[in-house]
Amino acid sequence: MATTTQDLQREISKTSAHSDNVVKAKDSGDQDMPVLPATKDQGFADLDNDKIRPPIEYDSLSVFLASVGRRFKSLWTRRFILSILAGQLLSFCITSTSVITTELTMRGFNLPTTQTWFLYFALCIIYTPFTIYKYGFKGWAKVVFKDGWKYFILAAADVEGNFLVVKAYQNTNLLSAMLLDTWAIPVCMFFTWVYFRTKFHWSQYLGVFVCCVGMGLLVTSDQVSNAANGPGKSFIKGDMFMIAGATLYGFTNATEEFLVRNAPLYQVVGLLGMFGMIINGIQASSLEHSGWNDVVWDGKVIGFLFVYTFSMLVLYTVAPILYRMASSTYFNLSILTSDFYGLIFGIFLFKMKPYWLYFFAFVIVLIGLVTYFWHTPPESGPVNAVPPAYLQKTKKQEEEMEEGSLPVGDKE
């Protein structure tokens, strides 16, 4: 009898474990859909960082310091380390694209919309064929027909955000542009709340504030070291362009996070590239066609365009992964260090002499990133990156039709 009871308990445990590893259909109409893996197996959804942080104790100074040490030690999970590294890789990519854009401008290539077209073209030819391979051409076409409007809005906001930021740098100075660019952070947090109803802890707001302080110190270093000189053509126009561009950046970051948490990465990035290529191509041919013949398309220009496109390709591929590991807000905080990497480029390429405040500001931004993780893992919502439900229904119906067309003797 005892053995039977133990066997029954083991079976119950197995059943419970299995039920915890599936995602049930949201409505009764999907009950006969294939069982999907739980979000725990989707990408970086619960990558060893779903534990509650150790509490801070205030009984005595020694107890307080010990609890702070335990809290700090709990931060250093695999997800946290990967988030830090991914964020700094993206920050480095942004810096490299800025340096390359400067080099292209010095060589008379002043076609920002044309320049970014190659990025969207690369995203499209890499991820769209893979999406077609996974879904089939009919399945891909159905996604475009049913959900394409979402990706069209995302691509339009992304293209115009890039365009407005470039226009801002043409009309205002670097100091104003960099300060106003941080407006993307509260915009991103707002849309994150709209999509996920995220409840930010006060320590996360503090982390944002500390990162912005570090950004302010970086800009101050530029001003003191005369790296932010340049009066600009029209401060008001340039500032308005930057505010509008930063608003679109915040919107696109949060929107893409929402999409990659609910669909495969190749689907999201592929459709973003396809619609971005179309929108960007139309805009470039309308605004910059006269400048195409004026550009000297020599080996150096083509080489810079290749490196720029590669850096942006890495950025647009890794950023959605960081959205899953952490959040789009954390992404915006991470790239605040890009000015520091710009200093590194400046030292070796343009013989700049660094101001001591640069290094201090870089450390402050990193402290802000740690603070953002201090109380709780910063992800905005669960990851359920599976193909659309209507594709799964179609596939199941096709399988049933194939089974029904078989002779009776061939059925198992």
C-alpha positions in Angstrom: 0.0 0.0 0.0 2.8 2.4 0.8 4.5 1.6 -2.5 1.3 2.3 -4.4 0.9 5.6 -2.5 4.5 6.6 -3.4 4.0 5.8 -7.1 0.8 7.8 -7.1 2.6 10.8 -5.6 5.3 10.5 -8.2 2.7 10.5 -11.0 1.0 13.5 -9.5 4.4 15.3 -9.4 5.1 14.5 -13.0 1.7 15.7 -14.1 2.1 18.9 -12.1 5.5 19.5 -13.6 4.2 19.0 -17.1 1.3 21.4 -16.5 3.7 24.0 -15.4 5.6 23.6 -18.7 2.8 24.4 -21.1 0.9 27.5 -22.1 -2.8 26.9 -22.3 -4.9 28.4 -25.1 -6.4 31.7 -24.2 -9.9 30.8 -25.3 -12.0 27.7 -25.8 -11.7 27.9 -29.6 -8.0 27.1 -29.4 -8.2 24.1 -27.1 -7.2 21.7 -29.8 -4.1 23.7 -30.8 -0.6 22.2 -30.3 0.7 22.6 -26.8 3.3 25.4 -26.7 6.4 25.5 -24.5 6.1 27.7 -21.5 7.7 31.1 -21.5 10.5 29.8 -19.3 11.9 28.1 -22.4 11.5 31.1 -24.7 14.8 32.9 -25.2 15.9 34.8 -22.1 12.5 35.0 -20.4 13.5 33.6 -17.0 17.2 33.2 -17.3 18.2 32.4 -13.7 17.1 35.9 -12.5 13.6 35.3 -11.3 14.5 35.1 -7.7 13.4 37.7 -5.2 16.3 40.0 -4.2 17.6 39.4 -0.6 16.0 41.9 1.8 17.9 44.8 3.2 18.1 44.6 7.0 18.6 47.6 9.4 19.1 46.0 12.8 22.7 47.2 13.1 25.4 48.6 10.9 27.1 45.2 10.5 23.8 43.5 9.6 23.0 46.3 7.2 26.3 46.0 5.4 26.0 42.2 5.3 22.5 42.4 3.7 23.7 45.0 1.2 26.5 42.6 0.2 24.1 39.8 -0.3 21.8 42.0 -2.4 24.8 43.1 -4.5 26.0 39.5 -4.9 22.5 38.5 -6.1 22.7 40.9 -9.0 25.5 39.1 -10.7 23.5 36.4 -12.5 24.0 35.2 -16.0 21.2 37.5 -17.3 22.6 40.6 -15.6 26.1 40.0 -17.0 24.8 39.4 -20.5 22.6 42.5 -20.2 25.6 44.6 -19.3 27.7 43.2 -22.1 25.0 43.5 -24.7 24.2 47.0 -23.7 27.8 48.1 -24.0 28.1 46.3 -27.3 25.1 48.3 -28.6 26.6 51.5 -27.2 29.8 50.8 -29.0 27.9 50.1 -32.3 26.1 53.5 -32.0 29.4 55.2 -31.4 31.0 53.5 -34.5 28.1 54.6 -36.7 28.5 58.2 -35.5 32.2 58.1 -36.3 31.6 56.6 -39.7 28.9 59.2 -40.4 31.4 61.9 -39.6 33.9 60.4 -41.9 31.4 60.1 -44.7 30.4 63.8 -44.2 34.0 64.8 -44.4 34.1 63.1 -47.8 31.1 64.9 -49.1 28.5 62.1 -48.5 25.6 64.0 -47.0 22.8 61.6 -47.7 21.5 60.3 -44.3 18.4 58.6 -45.7 20.2 56.9 -48.5 22.9 55.8 -45.9 20.3 54.0 -43.7 18.6 52.4 -46.7 21.3 49.8 -46.9 20.6 48.8 -43.3 16.9 48.1 -43.9 17.8 46.3 -47.1 20.3 44.0 -45.2 17.6 43.3 -42.5 15.1 42.4 -45.2 17.3 40.0 -47.3 18.6 38.2 -44.1 15.5 37.8 -42.0 12.6 37.7 -44.5 13.8 34.6 -46.4 14.3 32.8 -43.1 10.8 33.8 -42.0 9.4 32.4 -45.3 11.4 29.3 -44.7 9.8 28.9 -41.3 6.3 29.8 -42.2 6.1 29.0 -45.9 5.3 31.7 -48.4 1.6 31.6 -47.8 2.1 31.8 -44.1 4.5 34.8 -44.4 2.0 36.5 -46.7 -0.8 35.9 -44.2 1.3 37.5 -41.5 2.0 40.5 -43.7 -1.8 40.8 -44.6 -3.0 40.4 -41.0 -0.3 42.0 -38.9 1.7 44.0 -41.4 0.1 47.3 -40.3 1.9 47.0 -36.9 5.3 46.6 -38.5 4.5 49.4 -41.0 3.9 51.8 -38.1 7.1 50.6 -36.3 9.2 51.0 -39.5 7.8 54.4 -40.3 8.5 55.7 -36.8 12.0 54.2 -36.9 12.8 55.7 -40.3 11.5 59.2 -39.4 13.2 59.1 -36.0 16.5 58.5 -37.6 15.8 61.3 -40.1 14.7 63.8 -37.5 17.8 63.2 -35.3 20.1 63.8 -38.3 18.2 67.0 -39.0 18.6 68.0 -35.4 22.4 67.7 -35.5 22.4 69.9 -38.6 20.6 72.7 -36.8 21.7 72.7 -33.2 24.9 72.0 -31.3 26.1 68.7 -29.9 25.4 69.8 -26.3 21.7 70.5 -26.8 21.2 67.5 -29.0 22.8 65.1 -26.5 20.8 66.5 -23.6 17.5 66.4 -25.4 18.2 62.9 -26.7 17.7 61.6 -23.2 14.0 62.4 -23.6 13.7 59.0 -25.2 14.0 57.4 -21.8 10.8 58.7 -20.1 8.9 58.3 -23.4 10.1 54.6 -23.5 9.0 54.1 -19.9 5.6 55.6 -20.7 4.9 53.3 -23.6 6.3 50.3 -21.7 3.6 51.1 -19.1 1.0 51.3 -21.9 2.0 47.9 -23.3 2.8 46.0 -20.2 1.3 48.0 -17.3 4.8 47.9 -15.8 5.1 49.0 -12.2 8.5 50.6 -11.8 10.1 50.4 -8.3 11.6 53.7 -6.9 15.1 52.2 -7.3 14.5 51.9 -11.0 13.6 55.6 -11.2 16.7 56.3 -9.2 18.8 54.3 -11.7 17.4 56.3 -14.5 18.2 59.5 -12.7 21.8 58.4 -11.9 22.3 57.5 -15.6 21.0 60.9 -16.7 23.4 62.5 -14.2 26.2 60.5 -15.8 25.0 61.7 -19.2 25.0 65.3 -18.0 28.6 64.9 -16.9 29.6 63.5 -20.3 28.0 66.5 -22.0 29.7 68.8 -19.5 33.0 67.2 -20.4 32.3 67.9 -24.1 31.6 71.5 -23.3 34.7 72.0 -21.1 37.0 70.3 -23.6 35.4 72.3 -26.6 34.2 69.0 -28.2 30.7 70.3 -28.3 31.4 73.5 -30.2 29.4 74.6 -33.1 26.6 77.2 -32.9 24.2 75.4 -35.2 21.9 77.0 -37.8 18.8 77.3 -35.7 18.7 76.2 -32.1 14.9 76.2 -31.8 14.4 74.2 -34.9 17.2 71.8 -34.0 15.8 71.3 -30.5 12.3 70.6 -31.8 13.7 68.1 -34.3 15.6 66.3 -31.5 12.6 66.2 -29.2 10.4 64.7 -32.0 13.1 62.2 -32.9 13.7 61.2 -29.3 9.9 60.7 -28.9 9.9 58.4 -31.9 12.9 56.5 -30.6 11.2 55.9 -27.3 8.0 54.7 -29.0 9.9 52.4 -31.4 12.0 50.8 -28.7 9.0 50.0 -26.5 6.9 48.9 -29.4 9.6 46.6 -30.7 10.0 45.1 -27.2 6.3 44.4 -27.1 6.5 42.7 -30.5 9.6 40.5 -29.9 8.1 39.3 -26.6 5.1 38.0 -28.5 6.6 36.9 -31.8 9.8 35.3 -33.1 12.7 37.7 -33.5 13.2 36.8 -37.2 9.6 37.8 -37.9 9.8 41.1 -36.2 13.2 42.2 -37.6 12.4 40.9 -41.0 9.2 42.8 -41.4 10.8 45.9 -39.9 13.5 45.7 -42.5 11.1 45.1 -45.4 8.8 48.0 -44.6 11.7 50.2 -43.5 13.4 49.5 -46.9 10.3 50.6 -48.8 9.6 53.7 -46.7 13.2 54.7 -46.6 13.7 54.1 -50.3 10.7 56.3 -51.2 11.9 59.1 -48.9 15.5 58.9 -50.2 14.4 59.0 -53.8 12.2 62.0 -53.1 14.6 64.1 -51.0 18.1 63.0 -52.0 18.0 61.8 -55.6 19.8 64.9 -56.8 22.7 64.2 -54.5 23.4 60.7 -55.8 25.3 61.9 -58.8 27.3 64.4 -56.7 28.8 61.7 -54.5 32.2 60.2 -55.4 31.5 56.5 -55.0 35.1 55.4 -54.4 36.4 52.5 -52.4 36.6 54.4 -49.1 33.0 55.6 -49.3 31.8 52.1 -50.1 33.9 50.7 -47.4 32.6 53.1 -44.8 29.0 52.4 -45.9 29.7 48.6 -45.5 31.1 49.1 -42.0 28.2 51.4 -41.1 25.6 48.9 -42.3 27.3 46.0 -40.5 27.4 48.0 -37.2 23.7 48.9 -37.6 22.9 45.3 -38.5 24.5 44.1 -35.2 22.6 46.9 -33.4 19.2 45.9 -34.8 19.8 42.2 -34.2 21.1 42.4 -30.6 18.7 45.1 -29.4 15.6 42.8 -29.5 17.5 40.2 -27.6 18.3 42.8 -24.9 14.7 43.7 -24.8 13.9 40.2 -23.8 16.8 39.8 -21.3 16.0 43.2 -19.7 13.8 45.8 -21.3 13.8 48.6 -23.8 14.2 51.2 -21.0 17.4 49.4 -19.9 18.5 49.6 -23.5 18.1 53.3 -23.6 20.1 53.6 -20.4 22.9 51.4 -21.6 23.6 53.5 -24.8 24.2 56.6 -22.7 27.8 55.4 -22.5 28.2 55.9 -26.2 29.8 59.3 -25.7 32.6 57.7 -23.7 33.4 55.3 -26.5 33.3 58.3 -28.8 36.1 59.6 -26.7 38.1 56.4 -27.3 37.7 56.8 -31.1 38.6 60.5 -30.8 41.8 59.8 -29.0 43.1 57.3 -31.7 41.5 58.8 -34.8 41.4 62.5 -34.2 44.1 62.9 -31.5 41.7 64.3 -28.9 42.9 65.0 -25.4 40.4 63.5 -22.9 39.0 65.5 -20.0 39.2 63.7 -16.7 35.4 64.0 -16.1 34.8 61.6 -19.0 36.0 58.5 -17.0 34.1 59.6 -13.9 30.9 60.0 -15.9 31.3 56.6 -17.5 31.4 55.0 -14.0 28.4 57.0 -12.9 26.3 55.6 -15.9 27.4 52.1 -15.0 26.3 52.7 -11.4 23.0 53.8 -12.7 22.6 50.5 -14.6 23.4 48.5 -11.5 20.9 50.6 -9.5 18.2 49.9 -12.1 18.6 46.2 -11.4 19.0 46.7 -7.6 15.5 45.8 -6.4 14.0 43.5 -9.0 14.7 42.0 -12.4 13.8 44.8 -14.9 12.0 42.8 -17.6 8.6 44.3 -18.6 6.7 41.2 -19.3 6.7 37.5 -20.1 8.1 36.1 -23.4 5.8 34.1 -25.6 7.7 34.3 -28.8 5.8 31.8 -30.9 4.3 32.0 -34.4 0.9 33.6 -34.7 -2.0 31.4 -33.6 -3.7 31.6 -37.0 -0.7 30.0 -38.7 -0.7 27.1 -36.2 -4.5 26.6 -36.9 -3.8 26.6 -40.7 -1.0 24.0 -40.3 -3.1 21.8 -38.2 -6.0 22.0 -40.7 -3.6 21.1 -43.5 -2.3 18.1 -41.6 -5.9 16.9 -40.9 -6.8 17.3 -44.6 -3.7 15.2 -45.6 -4.7 12.5 -43.1 -8.2 12.5 -44.4 -7.1 12.1 -48.0 -5.1 8.9 -47.2 -6.7 5.5 -48.0 -8.3 3.8 -45.0 -5.7 1.0 -45.0 -2.8 3.5 -44.8 -4.0 5.2 -41.6 -2.6 4.1 -38.4 
